[in-house]
């Protein structure tokens, strides 16, 4: 099982949205965050394996 988070780095801070259970949901959030993010922000999808799942 994997979980996905959307991370936005801007102004020296990292904002994390998630985790989400599906890549599809993470992509939906990624699209929204990318639209509203400042032009200098970096937006990434982070995939993590759930060790205790």
PDBQT receptor file of N, H, CA, C and O in Angstrom, charges set to zero:
ATOM      1  N   UNK A   1       0.850  -1.188   0.000  1.00  0.00    +0.000 N 
ATOM      2  CA  UNK A   1       0.000   0.000   0.000  1.00  0.00    +0.000 C 
ATOM      3  C   UNK A   1       0.891   1.245   0.000  1.00  0.00    +0.000 C 
ATOM      4  O   UNK A   1       1.906   1.299   0.694  1.00  0.00    +0.000 OA
ATOM      5  N   UNK A   2       0.498   2.217  -0.773  1.00  0.00    +0.000 N 
ATOM      6  H   UNK A   2      -0.327   2.172  -1.336  1.00  0.00    +0.000 HD
ATOM      7  CA  UNK A   2       1.251   3.459  -0.860  1.00  0.00    +0.000 C 
ATOM      8  C   UNK A   2       0.341   4.632  -0.539  1.00  0.00    +0.000 C 
ATOM      9  O   UNK A   2      -0.870   4.566  -0.751  1.00  0.00    +0.000 OA
ATOM     10  N   UNK A   3       0.922   5.694  -0.033  1.00  0.00    +0.000 N 
ATOM     11  H   UNK A   3       1.906   5.748   0.139  1.00  0.00    +0.000 HD
ATOM     12  CA  UNK A   3       0.175   6.933   0.146  1.00  0.00    +0.000 C 
ATOM     13  C   UNK A   3       0.904   8.034  -0.606  1.00  0.00    +0.000 C 
ATOM     14  O   UNK A   3       2.115   7.964  -0.816  1.00  0.00    +0.000 OA
ATOM     15  N   UNK A   4       0.157   9.046  -1.006  1.00  0.00    +0.000 N 
ATOM     16  H   UNK A   4      -0.827   9.103  -0.836  1.00  0.00    +0.000 HD
ATOM     17  CA  UNK A   4       0.703  10.129  -1.812  1.00  0.00    +0.000 C 
ATOM     18  C   UNK A   4       0.405  11.452  -1.124  1.00  0.00    +0.000 C 
ATOM     19  O   UNK A   4      -0.671  11.646  -0.560  1.00  0.00    +0.000 OA
ATOM     20  N   UNK A   5       1.354  12.342  -1.177  1.00  0.00    +0.000 N 
ATOM     21  H   UNK A   5       2.229  12.185  -1.636  1.00  0.00    +0.000 HD
ATOM     22  CA  UNK A   5       1.166  13.682  -0.633  1.00  0.00    +0.000 C 
ATOM     23  C   UNK A   5       1.579  14.690  -1.686  1.00  0.00    +0.000 C 
ATOM     24  O   UNK A   5       2.437  14.417  -2.524  1.00  0.00    +0.000 OA
ATOM     25  N   UNK A   6       0.959  15.858  -1.634  1.00  0.00    +0.000 N 
ATOM     26  H   UNK A   6       0.261  16.080  -0.952  1.00  0.00    +0.000 HD
ATOM     27  CA  UNK A   6       1.348  16.948  -2.522  1.00  0.00    +0.000 C 
ATOM     28  C   UNK A   6       2.098  17.967  -1.669  1.00  0.00    +0.000 C 
ATOM     29  O   UNK A   6       1.566  18.459  -0.674  1.00  0.00    +0.000 OA
ATOM     30  N   UNK A   7       3.323  18.280  -2.055  1.00  0.00    +0.000 N 
ATOM     31  H   UNK A   7       3.755  17.880  -2.863  1.00  0.00    +0.000 HD
ATOM     32  CA  UNK A   7       4.152  19.223  -1.306  1.00  0.00    +0.000 C 
ATOM     33  C   UNK A   7       4.419  20.463  -2.144  1.00  0.00    +0.000 C 
ATOM     34  O   UNK A   7       4.771  20.369  -3.320  1.00  0.00    +0.000 OA
ATOM     35  N   UNK A   8       4.248  21.625  -1.526  1.00  0.00    +0.000 N 
ATOM     36  H   UNK A   8       3.963  21.701  -0.570  1.00  0.00    +0.000 HD
ATOM     37  CA  UNK A   8       4.547  22.889  -2.191  1.00  0.00    +0.000 C 
ATOM     38  C   UNK A   8       5.610  23.622  -1.384  1.00  0.00    +0.000 C 
ATOM     39  O   UNK A   8       5.411  23.907  -0.204  1.00  0.00    +0.000 OA
ATOM     40  N   UNK A   9       6.728  23.924  -2.014  1.00  0.00    +0.000 N 
ATOM     41  H   UNK A   9       6.889  23.692  -2.973  1.00  0.00    +0.000 HD
ATOM     42  CA  UNK A   9       7.797  24.683  -1.365  1.00  0.00    +0.000 C 
ATOM     43  C   UNK A   9       7.758  26.115  -1.877  1.00  0.00    +0.000 C 
ATOM     44  O   UNK A   9       7.895  26.366  -3.074  1.00  0.00    +0.000 OA
ATOM     45  N   UNK A  10       7.566  27.058  -0.944  1.00  0.00    +0.000 N 
ATOM     46  H   UNK A  10       7.455  26.854   0.028  1.00  0.00    +0.000 HD
ATOM     47  CA  UNK A  10       7.495  28.464  -1.307  1.00  0.00    +0.000 C 
ATOM     48  C   UNK A  10       7.872  29.309  -0.104  1.00  0.00    +0.000 C 
ATOM     49  O   UNK A  10       7.515  28.983   1.028  1.00  0.00    +0.000 OA
ATOM     50  N   UNK A  11       8.589  30.388  -0.346  1.00  0.00    +0.000 N 
ATOM     51  H   UNK A  11       8.880  30.652  -1.266  1.00  0.00    +0.000 HD
ATOM     52  CA  UNK A  11       8.984  31.315   0.717  1.00  0.00    +0.000 C 
ATOM     53  C   UNK A  11       9.742  30.615   1.840  1.00  0.00    +0.000 C 
ATOM     54  O   UNK A  11       9.612  30.984   3.007  1.00  0.00    +0.000 OA
ATOM     55  N   UNK A  12      10.528  29.611   1.486  1.00  0.00    +0.000 N 
ATOM     56  H   UNK A  12      10.633  29.311   0.537  1.00  0.00    +0.000 HD
ATOM     57  CA  UNK A  12      11.324  28.916   2.483  1.00  0.00    +0.000 C 
ATOM     58  C   UNK A  12      10.550  27.971   3.375  1.00  0.00    +0.000 C 
ATOM     59  O   UNK A  12      11.096  27.447   4.347  1.00  0.00    +0.000 OA
ATOM     60  N   UNK A  13       9.282  27.745   3.058  1.00  0.00    +0.000 N 
ATOM     61  H   UNK A  13       8.839  28.171   2.269  1.00  0.00    +0.000 HD
ATOM     62  CA  UNK A  13       8.457  26.828   3.849  1.00  0.00    +0.000 C 
ATOM     63  C   UNK A  13       7.921  25.731   2.954  1.00  0.00    +0.000 C 
ATOM     64  O   UNK A  13       7.785  25.911   1.744  1.00  0.00    +0.000 OA
ATOM     65  N   UNK A  14       7.618  24.588   3.560  1.00  0.00    +0.000 N 
ATOM     66  H   UNK A  14       7.729  24.442   4.543  1.00  0.00    +0.000 HD
ATOM     67  CA  UNK A  14       7.018  23.486   2.808  1.00  0.00    +0.000 C 
ATOM     68  C   UNK A  14       5.616  23.240   3.352  1.00  0.00    +0.000 C 
ATOM     69  O   UNK A  14       5.428  23.044   4.553  1.00  0.00    +0.000 OA
ATOM     70  N   UNK A  15       4.650  23.254   2.464  1.00  0.00    +0.000 N 
ATOM     71  H   UNK A  15       4.802  23.413   1.489  1.00  0.00    +0.000 HD
ATOM     72  CA  UNK A  15       3.265  22.979   2.819  1.00  0.00    +0.000 C 
ATOM     73  C   UNK A  15       2.926  21.598   2.265  1.00  0.00    +0.000 C 
ATOM     74  O   UNK A  15       3.164  21.325   1.088  1.00  0.00    +0.000 OA
ATOM     75  N   UNK A  16       2.374  20.730   3.106  1.00  0.00    +0.000 N 
ATOM     76  H   UNK A  16       2.182  20.951   4.062  1.00  0.00    +0.000 HD
ATOM     77  CA  UNK A  16       2.038  19.379   2.671  1.00  0.00    +0.000 C 
ATOM     78  C   UNK A  16       0.525  19.195   2.688  1.00  0.00    +0.000 C 
ATOM     79  O   UNK A  16      -0.146  19.538   3.661  1.00  0.00    +0.000 OA
ATOM     80  N   UNK A  17       0.003  18.648   1.598  1.00  0.00    +0.000 N 
ATOM     81  H   UNK A  17       0.548  18.369   0.808  1.00  0.00    +0.000 HD
ATOM     82  CA  UNK A  17      -1.425  18.344   1.478  1.00  0.00    +0.000 C 
ATOM     83  C   UNK A  17      -1.537  16.829   1.348  1.00  0.00    +0.000 C 
ATOM     84  O   UNK A  17      -0.925  16.237   0.459  1.00  0.00    +0.000 OA
ATOM     85  N   UNK A  18      -2.301  16.209   2.213  1.00  0.00    +0.000 N 
ATOM     86  H   UNK A  18      -2.798  16.690   2.935  1.00  0.00    +0.000 HD
ATOM     87  CA  UNK A  18      -2.405  14.755   2.146  1.00  0.00    +0.000 C 
ATOM     88  C   UNK A  18      -2.161  14.151   3.520  1.00  0.00    +0.000 C 
ATOM     89  O   UNK A  18      -2.200  14.876   4.515  1.00  0.00    +0.000 OA
ATOM     90  N   UNK A  19      -1.915  12.873   3.609  1.00  0.00    +0.000 N 
ATOM     91  H   UNK A  19      -1.883  12.284   2.801  1.00  0.00    +0.000 HD
ATOM     92  CA  UNK A  19      -1.729  11.930   2.498  1.00  0.00    +0.000 C 
ATOM     93  C   UNK A  19      -3.043  11.480   1.854  1.00  0.00    +0.000 C 
ATOM     94  O   UNK A  19      -4.112  11.549   2.461  1.00  0.00    +0.000 OA
ATOM     95  N   UNK A  20      -2.928  11.025   0.625  1.00  0.00    +0.000 N 
ATOM     96  H   UNK A  20      -2.060  10.969   0.132  1.00  0.00    +0.000 HD
ATOM     97  CA  UNK A  20      -4.064  10.489  -0.122  1.00  0.00    +0.000 C 
ATOM     98  C   UNK A  20      -3.777   9.041  -0.468  1.00  0.00    +0.000 C 
ATOM     99  O   UNK A  20      -2.627   8.662  -0.690  1.00  0.00    +0.000 OA
ATOM    100  N   UNK A  21      -4.815   8.246  -0.514  1.00  0.00    +0.000 N 
ATOM    101  H   UNK A  21      -5.749   8.554  -0.334  1.00  0.00    +0.000 HD
ATOM    102  CA  UNK A  21      -4.654   6.815  -0.772  1.00  0.00    +0.000 C 
ATOM    103  C   UNK A  21      -4.440   6.494  -2.250  1.00  0.00    +0.000 C 
ATOM    104  O   UNK A  21      -3.864   5.458  -2.581  1.00  0.00    +0.000 OA
ATOM    105  N   UNK A  22      -4.895   7.363  -3.126  1.00  0.00    +0.000 N 
ATOM    106  H   UNK A  22      -5.364   8.204  -2.857  1.00  0.00    +0.000 HD
ATOM    107  CA  UNK A  22      -4.772   7.068  -4.558  1.00  0.00    +0.000 C 
ATOM    108  C   UNK A  22      -3.990   8.152  -5.277  1.00  0.00    +0.000 C 
ATOM    109  O   UNK A  22      -4.033   9.324  -4.903  1.00  0.00    +0.000 OA
ATOM    110  N   UNK A  23      -3.280   7.744  -6.307  1.00  0.00    +0.000 N 
ATOM    111  H   UNK A  23      -3.245   6.792  -6.610  1.00  0.00    +0.000 HD
ATOM    112  CA  UNK A  23      -2.525   8.684  -7.128  1.00  0.00    +0.000 C 
ATOM    113  C   UNK A  23      -3.480   9.629  -7.843  1.00  0.00    +0.000 C 
ATOM    114  O   UNK A  23      -3.142  10.789  -8.081  1.00  0.00    +0.000 OA
ATOM    115  N   UNK A  24      -4.668   9.144  -8.188  1.00  0.00    +0.000 N 
ATOM    116  H   UNK A  24      -4.942   8.202  -7.995  1.00  0.00    +0.000 HD
ATOM    117  CA  UNK A  24      -5.649   9.984  -8.887  1.00  0.00    +0.000 C 
ATOM    118  C   UNK A  24      -6.057  11.182  -8.034  1.00  0.00    +0.000 C 
ATOM    119  O   UNK A  24      -6.120  12.311  -8.519  1.00  0.00    +0.000 OA
ATOM    120  N   UNK A  25      -6.333  10.922  -6.757  1.00  0.00    +0.000 N 
ATOM    121  H   UNK A  25      -6.282  10.004  -6.362  1.00  0.00    +0.000 HD
ATOM    122  CA  UNK A  25      -6.705  12.011  -5.841  1.00  0.00    +0.000 C 
ATOM    123  C   UNK A  25      -5.539  12.982  -5.679  1.00  0.00    +0.000 C 
ATOM    124  O   UNK A  25      -5.735  14.197  -5.666  1.00  0.00    +0.000 OA
ATOM    125  N   UNK A  26      -4.331  12.446  -5.557  1.00  0.00    +0.000 N 
ATOM    126  H   UNK A  26      -4.172  11.459  -5.568  1.00  0.00    +0.000 HD
ATOM    127  CA  UNK A  26      -3.152  13.303  -5.429  1.00  0.00    +0.000 C 
ATOM    128  C   UNK A  26      -2.995  14.185  -6.658  1.00  0.00    +0.000 C 
ATOM    129  O   UNK A  26      -2.622  15.352  -6.540  1.00  0.00    +0.000 OA
ATOM    130  N   UNK A  27      -3.278  13.636  -7.842  1.00  0.00    +0.000 N 
ATOM    131  H   UNK A  27      -3.581  12.688  -7.938  1.00  0.00    +0.000 HD
ATOM    132  CA  UNK A  27      -3.175  14.424  -9.079  1.00  0.00    +0.000 C 
ATOM    133  C   UNK A  27      -4.216  15.536  -9.112  1.00  0.00    +0.000 C 
ATOM    134  O   UNK A  27      -3.932  16.640  -9.578  1.00  0.00    +0.000 OA
ATOM    135  N   UNK A  28      -5.430  15.247  -8.617  1.00  0.00    +0.000 N 
ATOM    136  H   UNK A  28      -5.660  14.350  -8.238  1.00  0.00    +0.000 HD
ATOM    137  CA  UNK A  28      -6.469  16.281  -8.567  1.00  0.00    +0.000 C 
ATOM    138  C   UNK A  28      -6.013  17.443  -7.686  1.00  0.00    +0.000 C 
ATOM    139  O   UNK A  28      -6.150  18.609  -8.057  1.00  0.00    +0.000 OA
ATOM    140  N   UNK A  29      -5.470  17.111  -6.518  1.00  0.00    +0.000 N 
ATOM    141  H   UNK A  29      -5.358  16.164  -6.217  1.00  0.00    +0.000 HD
ATOM    142  CA  UNK A  29      -4.991  18.143  -5.596  1.00  0.00    +0.000 C 
ATOM    143  C   UNK A  29      -3.795  18.867  -6.201  1.00  0.00    +0.000 C 
ATOM    144  O   UNK A  29      -3.685  20.089  -6.093  1.00  0.00    +0.000 OA
ATOM    145  N   UNK A  30      -2.894  18.113  -6.842  1.00  0.00    +0.000 N 
ATOM    146  H   UNK A  30      -2.983  17.120  -6.931  1.00  0.00    +0.000 HD
ATOM    147  CA  UNK A  30      -1.714  18.690  -7.496  1.00  0.00    +0.000 C 
ATOM    148  C   UNK A  30      -2.130  19.749  -8.516  1.00  0.00    +0.000 C 
ATOM    149  O   UNK A  30      -1.544  20.830  -8.571  1.00  0.00    +0.000 OA
ATOM    150  N   UNK A  31      -3.147  19.429  -9.324  1.00  0.00    +0.000 N 
ATOM    151  H   UNK A  31      -3.622  18.550  -9.279  1.00  0.00    +0.000 HD
ATOM    152  CA  UNK A  31      -3.620  20.374 -10.342  1.00  0.00    +0.000 C 
ATOM    153  C   UNK A  31      -4.152  21.659  -9.701  1.00  0.00    +0.000 C 
ATOM    154  O   UNK A  31      -3.880  22.759 -10.182  1.00  0.00    +0.000 OA
ATOM    155  N   UNK A  32      -4.910  21.510  -8.614  1.00  0.00    +0.000 N 
ATOM    156  H   UNK A  32      -5.131  20.616  -8.223  1.00  0.00    +0.000 HD
ATOM    157  CA  UNK A  32      -5.468  22.680  -7.928  1.00  0.00    +0.000 C 
ATOM    158  C   UNK A  32      -4.357  23.516  -7.301  1.00  0.00    +0.000 C 
ATOM    159  O   UNK A  32      -4.330  24.737  -7.452  1.00  0.00    +0.000 OA
ATOM    160  N   UNK A  33      -3.437  22.847  -6.595  1.00  0.00    +0.000 N 
ATOM    161  H   UNK A  33      -3.459  21.855  -6.473  1.00  0.00    +0.000 HD
ATOM    162  CA  UNK A  33      -2.348  23.564  -5.921  1.00  0.00    +0.000 C 
ATOM    163  C   UNK A  33      -1.467  24.281  -6.941  1.00  0.00    +0.000 C 
ATOM    164  O   UNK A  33      -1.030  25.407  -6.706  1.00  0.00    +0.000 OA
ATOM    165  N   UNK A  34      -1.211  23.631  -8.064  1.00  0.00    +0.000 N 
ATOM    166  H   UNK A  34      -1.566  22.715  -8.254  1.00  0.00    +0.000 HD
ATOM    167  CA  UNK A  34      -0.372  24.239  -9.104  1.00  0.00    +0.000 C 
ATOM    168  C   UNK A  34      -0.997  25.527  -9.628  1.00  0.00    +0.000 C 
ATOM    169  O   UNK A  34      -0.292  26.493  -9.918  1.00  0.00    +0.000 OA
ATOM    170  N   UNK A  35      -2.342  25.537  -9.750  1.00  0.00    +0.000 N 
ATOM    171  H   UNK A  35      -2.915  24.752  -9.515  1.00  0.00    +0.000 HD
ATOM    172  CA  UNK A  35      -3.034  26.722 -10.269  1.00  0.00    +0.000 C 
ATOM    173  C   UNK A  35      -2.969  27.899  -9.299  1.00  0.00    +0.000 C 
ATOM    174  O   UNK A  35      -2.869  29.050  -9.722  1.00  0.00    +0.000 OA
ATOM    175  N   UNK A  36      -3.026  27.612  -7.997  1.00  0.00    +0.000 N 
ATOM    176  H   UNK A  36      -3.106  26.676  -7.652  1.00  0.00    +0.000 HD
ATOM    177  CA  UNK A  36      -3.071  28.696  -7.010  1.00  0.00    +0.000 C 
ATOM    178  C   UNK A  36      -1.706  29.022  -6.408  1.00  0.00    +0.000 C 
ATOM    179  O   UNK A  36      -1.567  30.001  -5.675  1.00  0.00    +0.000 OA
ATOM    180  N   UNK A  37      -0.709  28.210  -6.713  1.00  0.00    +0.000 N 
ATOM    181  H   UNK A  37      -0.822  27.415  -7.309  1.00  0.00    +0.000 HD
ATOM    182  CA  UNK A  37       0.626  28.411  -6.133  1.00  0.00    +0.000 C 
ATOM    183  C   UNK A  37       1.301  29.643  -6.725  1.00  0.00    +0.000 C 
ATOM    184  O   UNK A  37       1.049  29.997  -7.877  1.00  0.00    +0.000 OA
ATOM    185  N   UNK A  38       2.152  30.292  -5.948  1.00  0.00    +0.000 N 
ATOM    186  H   UNK A  38       2.357  30.005  -5.013  1.00  0.00    +0.000 HD
ATOM    187  CA  UNK A  38       2.944  31.407  -6.488  1.00  0.00    +0.000 C 
ATOM    188  C   UNK A  38       3.839  30.916  -7.626  1.00  0.00    +0.000 C 
ATOM    189  O   UNK A  38       4.160  29.730  -7.708  1.00  0.00    +0.000 OA
ATOM    190  N   UNK A  39       4.230  31.825  -8.488  1.00  0.00    +0.000 N 
ATOM    191  H   UNK A  39       3.969  32.788  -8.422  1.00  0.00    +0.000 HD
ATOM    192  CA  UNK A  39       5.002  31.432  -9.673  1.00  0.00    +0.000 C 
ATOM    193  C   UNK A  39       6.364  30.847  -9.324  1.00  0.00    +0.000 C 
ATOM    194  O   UNK A  39       6.929  30.081 -10.105  1.00  0.00    +0.000 OA
ATOM    195  N   UNK A  40       6.899  31.202  -8.152  1.00  0.00    +0.000 N 
ATOM    196  H   UNK A  40       6.440  31.823  -7.517  1.00  0.00    +0.000 HD
ATOM    197  CA  UNK A  40       8.214  30.684  -7.769  1.00  0.00    +0.000 C 
ATOM    198  C   UNK A  40       8.130  29.406  -6.928  1.00  0.00    +0.000 C 
ATOM    199  O   UNK A  40       9.153  28.895  -6.473  1.00  0.00    +0.000 OA
ATOM    200  N   UNK A  41       6.932  28.897  -6.726  1.00  0.00    +0.000 N 
ATOM    201  H   UNK A  41       6.100  29.312  -7.096  1.00  0.00    +0.000 HD
ATOM    202  CA  UNK A  41       6.766  27.706  -5.892  1.00  0.00    +0.000 C 
ATOM    203  C   UNK A  41       7.089  26.433  -6.664  1.00  0.00    +0.000 C 
ATOM    204  O   UNK A  41       6.928  26.371  -7.883  1.00  0.00    +0.000 OA
ATOM    205  N   UNK A  42       7.544  25.427  -5.936  1.00  0.00    +0.000 N 
ATOM    206  H   UNK A  42       7.674  25.479  -4.946  1.00  0.00    +0.000 HD
ATOM    207  CA  UNK A  42       7.781  24.107  -6.507  1.00  0.00    +0.000 C 
ATOM    208  C   UNK A  42       6.723  23.168  -5.943  1.00  0.00    +0.000 C 
ATOM    209  O   UNK A  42       6.568  23.064  -4.726  1.00  0.00    +0.000 OA
ATOM    210  N   UNK A  43       5.994  22.483  -6.821  1.00  0.00    +0.000 N 
ATOM    211  H   UNK A  43       6.120  22.567  -7.810  1.00  0.00    +0.000 HD
ATOM    212  CA  UNK A  43       4.945  21.568  -6.382  1.00  0.00    +0.000 C 
ATOM    213  C   UNK A  43       5.319  20.155  -6.823  1.00  0.00    +0.000 C 
ATOM    214  O   UNK A  43       5.604  19.917  -7.996  1.00  0.00    +0.000 OA
ATOM    215  N   UNK A  44       5.315  19.231  -5.879  1.00  0.00    +0.000 N 
ATOM    216  H   UNK A  44       5.084  19.425  -4.925  1.00  0.00    +0.000 HD
ATOM    217  CA  UNK A  44       5.690  17.843  -6.163  1.00  0.00    +0.000 C 
ATOM    218  C   UNK A  44       4.680  16.880  -5.566  1.00  0.00    +0.000 C 
ATOM    219  O   UNK A  44       3.999  17.194  -4.591  1.00  0.00    +0.000 OA
ATOM    220  N   UNK A  45       4.595  15.692  -6.175  1.00  0.00    +0.000 N 
ATOM    221  H   UNK A  45       5.149  15.437  -6.968  1.00  0.00    +0.000 HD
ATOM    222  CA  UNK A  45       3.838  14.594  -5.578  1.00  0.00    +0.000 C 
ATOM    223  C   UNK A  45       4.855  13.637  -4.955  1.00  0.00    +0.000 C 
ATOM    224  O   UNK A  45       5.773  13.168  -5.629  1.00  0.00    +0.000 OA
ATOM    225  N   UNK A  46       4.683  13.356  -3.675  1.00  0.00    +0.000 N 
ATOM    226  H   UNK A  46       3.937  13.737  -3.129  1.00  0.00    +0.000 HD
ATOM    227  CA  UNK A  46       5.583  12.472  -2.947  1.00  0.00    +0.000 C 
ATOM    228  C   UNK A  46       4.866  11.144  -2.699  1.00  0.00    +0.000 C 
ATOM    229  O   UNK A  46       3.752  11.121  -2.177  1.00  0.00    +0.000 OA
ATOM    230  N   UNK A  47       5.507  10.052  -3.073  1.00  0.00    +0.000 N 
ATOM    231  H   UNK A  47       6.412  10.071  -3.497  1.00  0.00    +0.000 HD
ATOM    232  CA  UNK A  47       4.941   8.715  -2.864  1.00  0.00    +0.000 C 
ATOM    233  C   UNK A  47       5.700   8.040  -1.729  1.00  0.00    +0.000 C 
ATOM    234  O   UNK A  47       6.930   7.999  -1.731  1.00  0.00    +0.000 OA
ATOM    235  N   UNK A  48       4.956   7.511  -0.758  1.00  0.00    +0.000 N 
ATOM    236  H   UNK A  48       3.957   7.544  -0.756  1.00  0.00    +0.000 HD
ATOM    237  CA  UNK A  48       5.577   6.812   0.359  1.00  0.00    +0.000 C 
ATOM    238  C   UNK A  48       4.909   5.463   0.556  1.00  0.00    +0.000 C 
ATOM    239  O   UNK A  48       3.688   5.337   0.464  1.00  0.00    +0.000 OA
ATOM    240  N   UNK A  49       5.728   4.458   0.828  1.00  0.00    +0.000 N 
ATOM    241  H   UNK A  49       6.720   4.559   0.902  1.00  0.00    +0.000 HD
ATOM    242  CA  UNK A  49       5.193   3.132   1.109  1.00  0.00    +0.000 C 
ATOM    243  C   UNK A  49       4.778   3.070   2.567  1.00  0.00    +0.000 C 
ATOM    244  O   UNK A  49       5.523   3.483   3.456  1.00  0.00    +0.000 OA
ATOM    245  N   UNK A  50       3.569   2.546   2.805  1.00  0.00    +0.000 N 
ATOM    246  H   UNK A  50       2.964   2.211   2.083  1.00  0.00    +0.000 HD
ATOM    247  CA  UNK A  50       3.089   2.391   4.175  1.00  0.00    +0.000 C 
ATOM    248  C   UNK A  50       3.692   1.126   4.761  1.00  0.00    +0.000 C 
ATOM    249  O   UNK A  50       3.342   0.019   4.352  1.00  0.00    +0.000 OA
ATOM    250  N   UNK A  51       4.585   1.287   5.704  1.00  0.00    +0.000 N 
ATOM    251  H   UNK A  51       4.869   2.186   6.036  1.00  0.00    +0.000 HD
ATOM    252  CA  UNK A  51       5.296   0.132   6.273  1.00  0.00    +0.000 C 
ATOM    253  C   UNK A  51       4.382  -0.761   7.113  1.00  0.00    +0.000 C 
ATOM    254  O   UNK A  51       4.578  -1.975   7.166  1.00  0.00    +0.000 OA
ATOM    255  N   UNK A  52       3.392  -0.167   7.763  1.00  0.00    +0.000 N 
ATOM    256  H   UNK A  52       3.233   0.820   7.720  1.00  0.00    +0.000 HD
ATOM    257  CA  UNK A  52       2.531  -0.941   8.663  1.00  0.00    +0.000 C 
ATOM    258  C   UNK A  52       1.175  -1.275   8.055  1.00  0.00    +0.000 C 
ATOM    259  O   UNK A  52       0.256  -1.667   8.773  1.00  0.00    +0.000 OA
ATOM    260  N   UNK A  53       1.043  -1.125   6.749  1.00  0.00    +0.000 N 
ATOM    261  H   UNK A  53       1.790  -0.807   6.165  1.00  0.00    +0.000 HD
ATOM    262  CA  UNK A  53      -0.244  -1.409   6.097  1.00  0.00    +0.000 C 
ATOM    263  C   UNK A  53      -0.370  -2.897   5.788  1.00  0.00    +0.000 C 
ATOM    264  O   UNK A  53      -1.384  -3.330   5.240  1.00  0.00    +0.000 OA
TER     265      UNK A  53
